[in-house]
Amino acid sequence: MKKILTIGLGLAFLVACNSNPEGFTLNATVTGELDNGTRVFLKTADTLNKLVDVDTTTVENGSFTFSGIQNEPQLHYITLETAMGNIPLVLENGKIQVNFQKDSMNFAKVKGTPQNELFMSFLDESRELSNRARSMQNDMRTASQQRDTATVSALREEYIEFQDDVKNFNIQFAKDNPSALISVLIINNLMMGKVIPHDEVKALFDGLTPEMKASNPGKKLQEQLDNAKSTEIGGVAPEFSAPTPEGNLLALSDVKGKLTLVDFWAAWCRPCRAENPNIVNVYNKYHDKGLNIIGVSLDTRAEDWTKAIEADGLAWNHISNLKRFQDPVARLYNINAIPAAFLIDENGVIVAKDLRGPALEQKVAELLN
């Protein structure tokens, strides 16, 4: 089955201007047995999308409070040291009320501020869609076990229609709520998942309020839209430079051949490592005919990067800023998932993208011949 559009939000920043000088007060009430003194953590995501602690407090008589001044609304998460799950919410200045049960934190109710009201509206509908997906998956599993091919076929068709429902819900929510921070993230997910064409993503972005366009995620989305346009087939590949394993700066213009493959990969990426033998074969076969390769690693540890180069026998040029998906080159090329690759001709024009296996060799042979 095809992947459905991710309904969950993932870990991402939601930022916009907020000039309320009074700050925020977050009051939470917990249902269920919870010892006094249980620690509660307020977390957010760093630039690598890892949760980091922002503040901590303790539960007293089934409640706890966070307070402070939030210069910009931003997606945060509440976690308990003794319970599974978390509570996503938009931390913004104002009075925020959270009510939840200890054993079902994912179904918490958050209210009190405009962005959280919109956020909860989105999550409520998303959960209904998630329940539909789980029900179909369970039915599919049962039908497969019973070898009921007719039911399996019918469920597959129903699942395809469900994918359209998910896509349409996300698109419509973003259209109907141009002032919502969550709308910016929805549009970003639609673009990253290549769910809709570039021009439709651009139309959704253009429909956002000026405040959302000027927000931090809005600016990042604008950057991604600009980069996506510049890295389409037929466009001129953006120039870049970055450190080699030896610490020297190497630019794309330094390694261009008759045909150049810009390969985004990482030591931790299993599909990348699985594809590497094929790239090695193509390189060995066509390097003398004009094929050059520059590998752009999205690793964070130089040791992992260099070991993988040696282990996989990648005898071409390599660069990396060791910043994972925050790597400037990855952002320039709008890389949200790896492996990813661009074939560039001698004039710097992108002639193919994301070819793997036999398709890569076939295209290289065609272009060099």
N, C-alpha and C positions, 0 to 999 in steps of 0.2 A: 504494500500500500504506500501511496505517497504520504509524505509528512503533512499533517495539517498545520495551518498557521498557528504558531505558538500563541496560546491564549494567555498564559502566564506572563507576567511582566518581566521576569528576569531581574538582573541587578543592573540598574541604570540610574543615573542622576536625573532629577526633575528640578529644574531651577528657573526662577523668574523673579522679577522685582517685587519687593514687598517693603513698603515704607512704614508699616505699623511700628511705632517706637515702643509699644507696651510689651512686646515680646510674646512668648507663648506659655501656656500652662496646659500640660497634658495630664489629665486625671484618668486613671484606669481602675476598673472594678473587675475582680476575678471571681468566677463561680467555680467551686470545687475546693477540696482540701489542699491548702497550701500553707506551710509553716511560716510563721512570722520570721523575718530575717532572710527569707529566700531572695537571692539576688536576681535583679532584673537588669537587662542590658539594652541600651539604645544603640543601634548600629546603623552604619551606612556603608556604601561601597566605595572602594578606592579606585584609582585609575585602571587597575587590573581586574576590576569587578570582584574583588574579595571583600567580604564583610569585615569591617573594623569597628572597634568600640568607640563610641562618642561620649557616652555617659553611663553611669550605673546607679542604681538605687536598690531599695529592699521593699519587700511586701510587708505591710502591717495591717492586720485585720482585713485581709482580702482586698487591699487597694494599694496603689502606689502613685507617685507623681514625679513628672519631670518638668522643669521650667527653665527658661532662658530667653535669649533673643536670637531669632533666626533671621539673618539678613536676607536670605533667599529661600523660598520653599524648595524642599529637597526630599526625595524618597528615602525613608528610614525604615528600620525593622526593630520590633520589640521581641526579645527572646528571654526565656526563663532558664535558669541553670538546671532545673529539675523537670523540664517538660520538653517534648518534641515540638517542632514547628516554629513558626514565627508569625508576627503580625505586620504586614506592610501598611504604611501610612505616609501621607505627605506631611512632613513637619513644616509648619508655617506659623507665623505669628497669629495669635488668637487663642480661644479656649477650645481645646480638643478633648472630646470624651471618648474613651475606649471601653467597651464591655465585651468580655469573652469568657469562655470556659477553659479551664486548665488543659483539658484533653482534646480540645478542638480549636487551637489558636488560629488556624487558617480561616475560620469562619467568624472572626471577631467583627464587631460593628464599630465603625469609627465615624463620628459626626462632629459638627460644631464649626467647621470652617469650609469655605466654598470649594476649595480644591479637593478636600476629603469627601464632600458630598458627591462630587462628580466621580471621584475615584471609586467609591463604594457602588455607585450606579453601574459603572463599568464592570466591576468585579462580580456583582450579583448576576448579571447576564452571562458573563464568562463562565461562571460556575455551572449554570444551567447547560451551557454548551458542553462543558467538560463532562457533566453527568451523561449527556446523550452519547458522547464519544465512548465513555466507559461501557455503557449499556450495549452499544453496537460491537465493541471489542469482545465483550463477554459472550454475546450471541454468536459472533464469528468463531470464537474458540470452541464453543459447544457444537456448532454445526460442523466444524472441521473434525472434531473428535468422533462425531457420528457419521462422518463421510457423507454428509448431506450436501452434495454439490449444488443443487438448485438453490438452497438457502444461502450458501456461501456466495454464489453469484449475485443473488438479489441484494445481499448485505453489502457487497462491494459497490454496487451501483448506488445504494443508499448512502454509503460512506463518501462517494464522490460528490453527491448532492450536499452532504453535510459540510464538506470542505468549502463549498460555495457559500453556505450559510455563515460559516465562520468569517470568511473573507468579507462578505457583504456587511456583516454586523460591525466589524472593525472599521470598514470604510465609512459606513453611515454614522457611527459614533463620532469619528473625527470630523465629519462634515457638520454634524449637528452641534458639536461642542468645540468651536474654534478657539475658545478662551481657556480650555482645559489643558493642564500640563500633560495629562495622560494622553491627550490627542497627539502631542508631539512624539511621544514614545510609540504610539500605535503606528504613526506614519513611518517612523524609523524602522519598526519591525516589518512593515509591509515592503519597504525598500530592501532591507537586509535579506529577507527571505525570497526576494524576487517574485513576490506574489502578484504584483501588478506592474505594468510597464512604467518606465521612467517618467513619461509624460503625465501619467495619472498620479504618480507620487508627487510630481512637481505641482500639479493642480491642487492636490490636498494641502500641500505646504503653503501655496499662495492663498488658500482660504483661511489660514490661521490669523489670529489678531496680531497687530503690530507688536504687542507685548510678548506673545509667544514666539514670534520670529526673532525678537531681540533677546530672548532668554538664552541661557547657556546651552541647553539641548537644542534650541532652535537654531543657534549659530552653528552648532556641530552638524545638524541636519543639513543646513544650507551648504556647509563645506562638503559634506558627502555627496550632495546632489551635484555640486560643481565638479567634484572629482569623478563621479560616475559618468558624467557627460564627456569628460576629457579622456576617459579610458575605454570608450566604446570602440568597437572595430571600425577602422577607418580614420580614427583620430590619431594625432601625433602623441606618442608616448611621453609622459612628463619626465623631464630630466631629474636625476637624483644623485646623491653621493652619500656614502656611509663608511664606517670603519671596516676594514678587513680583519681576519683573525690576528694578524700581526700588528694591528693598530693604525694602519695607513688608510687614508681616505681613498676610495675608489668610486668613480662616477660611471654612470651608464654609458656616457660618450666614450669612456676609455676602453670599453670592451665590445662595442658594437662591431658585428661582423656583417657578412652578407645577409645573415639571418640570426637573430638573437632571441634566446628564450629567457625571460625574467621569471624565475621560479620562486614563489613564496612557499616556505615550508618551515618545519621545526623538528628538533630531535624528539620532542614529546608527541608529535603527530603521527599516529600509526598509519593512517592512509598515505601520508607523505612518504614514510619510510617504505611502505609497500610498493609505492610507485617509483622509488628511486632506482631500482635495478633497470626498469624500462628506460628511464631518462639516461642512465649510464650507457645502455646499449645504443640509444639513438645518438648520443654524443660521440661515442667511439666510432660509429658508422659514418657520421656526417660532419664531424669537426673539420676534417681536412678539406671538405667541400664548401666550408664557409659558415658552419653553425657554431656560434658561441653561446655560452650560458652564464648567467650571473644569478647565484642563489641568494635570496633574501631571507634570512632566518628570523623567526619570531620567537626565539628562545629568550630566556632571561639569565641563563648561566652560561658563561663562555666555555666552561669545561664540557657541558653537555653538547654544546654546538660543535666544538672542534672534534670531540670523540665521534659524533655521528658522521661528520664529514669523512673522517678516516675509516670508520667501520663500513660505510656504504660505498667507499671508493669514489667520492664526488670530486673528480679532478678538474674542476673548473673554478671560476672566480666566485668568492663568497663575501657577503657583507652583512652586518647586523648592528643595530643600536641596542640590542638586548632589552627591548621594551615590550615584548609580546605584541598585542594588537595596537598598542599605543606607539609603535614604531612609526616615525615620520614617513618612511617610505610606504609602509602598509596603509597609512591614512591617506597618503597622496594617491594611492591606487585603489582606495576604497575597499580594502581587504577586510572582510568580516568573518571569513572562514578559510581554512586551508585544507588541502593543497589548492593553490590558485596559480595560474601561469598566463603569460602574455607572450605571443610570438610577434617580433618586431622586424620589419624589413630594413634594408640598408639605408632607407630614407627616414627611419624612425617612426614609420606608420604601423599601427597595430593591425595585423592581418588575421589573427586568430586568438582565441582565449580558451583557457581551461580544457585543453585537449589532453587526454591520457591514453595509456596503452597503445594499441595499434593505430588509433586515430592520430596520435601525435606524430608517429613515424611517417604515416601516410601523408600528412600535411607538410612535414619537413621535406620529404622526398619530392613532393609536388612543387614546392616553392624553390628548392635548390636546383631542380632540373629545368 
